[in-house]
Amino acid sequence: MSKALIQRLSLWAACTALSLGVLSLYLQPSFMVMLAEQIWACF
């Protein structure tokens, strides 16, 4: 495998892991309430 292909696959794997991590946070109702309260506190 070439170096460019390995870098591209690593980047896609990192992006996928990050996306799954964010999705798992959004599936927790307590996180969503906390996020809404923090956003609301800005106003």
MODELLER restraints for C-alpha pairs under 7 A, 6 or more apart:
rsr = mdl.restraints
at = mdl.atoms
rsr.add(forms.Gaussian(group=physical.xy_distance, feature=features.Distance(at['CA:25:A'], at['CA:31:A']), mean=6.44, stdev=0.5))
rsr.add(forms.Gaussian(group=physical.xy_distance, feature=features.Distance(at['CA:26:A'], at['CA:32:A']), mean=6.26, stdev=0.5))
